[in-house]
Amino acid sequence: MFSFKPLRRRTARTAAVGAFAAAACVTVMAGSAGAIVNGSDSTERYPFMATIPESAPDQGLIDGNCGASLIDQQWVLTAAHCLTVEGIKLDGIVRVGSDYRKSGGTVRKIDRTFVHPGYVNGDNKAANKNDIALIRLDRPVAQQPIKIAEQAGRPGTPTRLLGFGTTADTELKFPDRLQELNTRRGAESECAPGYADRTRLCTITTVPKAMACFGDSGGPQVQKGRNGRWELIGVTSGPGAPKVPCSQGPGLYTSAPAYAGWIDTTMKTNSAPSTVAKGSDLAETGTNDNTAAIAGVAATLIAAGGGTALAVRRRKTRHAA
């Protein structure tokens, strides 16, 4: 679920070969967090949960994904690193509202992406900064969006993580069924010095040896609002300390409430749908709901706290259009 130091292509390929031998299904989320380690099958419906299929074919990685949250019927919120890692290719679609990674829900093409202009990847040496991005869908969906909380609860507040990331620290085991994990807001001091702040939420598991991992990047951290409904407070960004396995935690989440202004302005000023250019990658892929999600976000899938360094070099950050 977190960002890791990029590896040279040759090293990444070697690691990929080992991963293939260890797990039949290779899905690496290079860029941030991945599947939830020691989570459990989802216990309720989360219509706002979204999945972004990705791949890193040059690294030999396929069938990967990042997570996202539906915050408007035509917009999903995710992590910037899910869209900006060098070598990452989006399948061109977003699946919304399904409990399953490759089926169900509603599938829409990606119309346009908006990465926060201040995004900086920490390269596993520091926390990612402004690790947040928006994706505009080509058409609205019928699922109910999740509300962004006015503010994240105080340290100790119960929260929940959702994702399709790997369920093991040392292997790439991606679940077909959506996973959830009960957690709590942590104090800034419970993450490594300089990691958590007003814009980055330290997250602590309430289940032994559990946390988001590779493939969970961009996915939601939620808390219950006063009306008892889930509200979005965080976007999976990476580990809350350097060089720790996913299951050892803590986790670090970009605060959605802290970026409410940027989110609102970006959506309002880019609300008119644009036509995807004919011949573009997005126009040519992801048009069929039955198409296998060729998404091995090795570089972007390296998202979940620690350990498996299947990252690829970042490309220069693209500023929001």
N, C-alpha and C positions, 0 to 999 in steps of 0.2 A: 504494500500500500504506500510505499514510499519511494523517494528518488534515490538513485544510487550513482556512484561514480561510473562514468562511461568506460567501457572496455574497448580495446581495439577489436576490429571486426574479426580477426582470426581467433582471438580469445573467446569472443562471443559465440562464434560458430562451434568451437570446441565444447563450450559449456552447453550449447544447444544439443549437440550430439549426445552428451551425457544425459541431458534432460529427456531426450526422446527414448533413450534406453531405459530410463527410470520410470517414465510415464508414457503411456501410449498416446495420450492426448496432450499436445504441447500448446500451452497458452501462456505467454508471458506478458505481463503488463508492464512494460518498461517505462517507467516514468514516475511511478508512485505506487500506491498500495494495490494489493491484489486480493485474492479470495480470502475469506475469513477463516483463520485457523481456530479450531475448536469452537466454532459457532454451532448453530443448529438450524434445521430446516425452518423456513418461515412459518410462523404460527397464525398469520393473518394476511389479508390482501393489502398490498401497497401499490395502489394504482399509479403513484407518482414515480415508482422505480423505473429507471431507464438503463438500457445497455447499449454501448457503442462498440460494435465489432471492429477490430483493427488487426493489422498484420505487420510484420517486419520481414518481408521475403528475402531481402539481402542478407539477413542474419540467419536464415533458415528456420524462422519461427512463424507459425501460422495458428489460426484459430484462437486469437486472443481477444481481449475486450477491456474496456474501461467502464466505470459506472457513471451514472448521471441522475439528476432529479428533474422531473417535470415541474416547472414553476409557473408556467403559463401554457395554454393549450397549443402554442406553437413554439415554445422555447424550453430548452433543457439547460441546466447548469452543471458544469463539470470542472475538472482541474485543468489548468493551462498546460501542464506537462503531458496530458493525454493527447494534445494536439500539436505539440511543437518539437518532439524528439526527432532527431535526424533518422531517416529510414522508416519511419512509421507511415503506414498507409491506411487510411480509413476505408472501410468497405462501402462507405457512402450512405449508410442507413443508421437509424436509431430505433430500437425496439422499446416500446413503452407499455408499462402495466402488466408485465408477465411475471409469473413465479418461476418461469423456466428460461434458461439462458438462450436457447435457440428456437423456441417455438412460442406461440401464443401472443397475446397482447396486440398492439397495433404497430405496424412498421411504417416509418416515414423516411423519405430521403433527406439528407442533410442539404439545406439550401445555402447556408453561410455560417461561418464561425467567427467569433470575436474573442480574442485573447486579451486579457488585461495588459495595458501598455507598460505597466511596471513589473511584469513578471520576470523573476530571476530564479534560475535553477540552482539549488545549493550544492549540486554535484556530490552529495553524500558527505560534504564537509560542514555544511550548515543547513538550516531550514530553508525550504523554498520560500520565496517572497511573492506575494500577490499571485498565488497559485490558483487562479480562478479563470473560467472562460464560459462563454455562452454559445449555444448552437441553435440556430433558427431552423425549424423544420419546414419542409416545402408546403405542408398543409397542416391545419390544426388537427388535434386528436380529441376523442370524446372523453378520455380519462380525466379524472379530477386532479388538478395540480395541487402541490403542497404549498402551504403558506410559509414564507420566510419569517421566522420569529422576530419579534421586535428586538430581542436581545437573548443571548445565550444565558442559561441559568448559571447561578453561582457555582463555584467548586463544590462537588458533592452531589449536584443535581443528576438524577438518573437519565441516561440517554441510551440510544440504540443505534447500532451500525448495521448496514445492509450491503450485501454484495455477492458477486459470483466469482470472487477471487479464489486462489488456491487454498486448499484446506490443510496444507502441510508446510512446515518450514523448509524442508529440504527436497521436496518433490513438487512437481507441477500437477496437482490433482484438482481439476476444476469441476465443481459440482454442477449438475444439470439443474438442480433445485436451488432457488434463492436461499441464501444463508443470512441469519441474523445473530447479533451478539449484544447482550446487555452490558452497558458500560456506564461510566459516570464522568462528569466534568472533573478534570484535575486542576490543581493549582499550578500556576506557572512554574513553581519550584519543583514540581513532580516530573517535569521534562528537563532535558539538559539545559544548561545556561545558554541564553540567547535564542532558544527555540520557540517557546510560547510567548505570546504577547497579546495585545488587544485584537490583532487580526488573525492570530493562530492559536487554536484551542488545544490544550493538552488533554489527552483522553486516556483514561485508566480503565482496564477491564475489571469486571466484577466476577469473572469466571477464570479459574486458574489456567495459566499458559494459553491465553487466547488474545487475538487482536486481528485487525484487518491485515491483508497481505497482498502479494502480487496479483493484480487483476482487479483489486477493489478501488483503485485510484478513481477519483472523481465522484465516487458514490456518496450517499447521504449519511449524515449523523443527525438523528432526530431526537426531539424531546416532546413531552406532552404539554400542550398549552392549557390554559385555564378551562377551556371547553372540553378537555379530555382528548382532543385530536392531536395527531402528530404535527409538529412544526419543524422546519428545517433550520438547523443551526450550523452544520459543518459540511465541508466538502473534503473527502479523503485526500490528503496531500503526501504524507510520508511518515517516517518514524519520528518519535519525539526525542530521540537520542541517536548519536552516531554509532554505526556498526553493531546494531543489535538485531537478533532474529525477530521475526514478526511476533512470535508468541511471547516474547519477553517484554514487549511494549516498552515504553508507552507509545501511543499514536499521536499524530499531529494533524489537525484539521483546519483548513481555511475557514474562518468565521463568515458565514453567509450574511448575518446581520451587519457586520462591519462593512460589507460591500454593497449594501442595499441601494445606496445612491448610484453607484456605477452601474449596477444591474438595471435599475429602473430607467436611467438615462439611455443606456445602450439599447434597450428594447423599444423605448418610445421613439428614438431617432432612427431606428432601423426596422420599423414595423411593417413597411410595405414590402411584400414578397418580391424577391428578384428572380429572374429567370436563370436557371443554371445553364452555363454556356454549353452548347452542343459540343460533344467530343471531350469534355472535361472528365476527370477521373470520377467525379461524383455522378455525372450523367450516365456513365457507362457501368457503374457498379451499384449493387444494392437495390436493384429495381425489382427483384423477385423475393417475396417473403420466404420462399422455399430454398433460396440460394444459401449454401453453407456459409456461415460467417467466417470468412477467411481473415481472421483477425488475431494475429499473434503479436500483440503489442509488446514485443520483447523490450523495446526501448521504453515504451510507455507503461508496460506492464510491470516494470520493475518497481512497482509501486508499493509494496507493502512491507514496510519495515524490516529490512535487514537481510543479511544472509546471502541469498542467491543473486550474485552480481551478473545478471543477464541484461546489462544496460548497454545502450549504444550511444554514440556521441550525439549531443544536442545540436540542433541547428539553431541559428540565430533566432531569437524571439521575434515573432511577428507582432507588430502593434495592431491594436484594434482598428478596424477600418471605420 
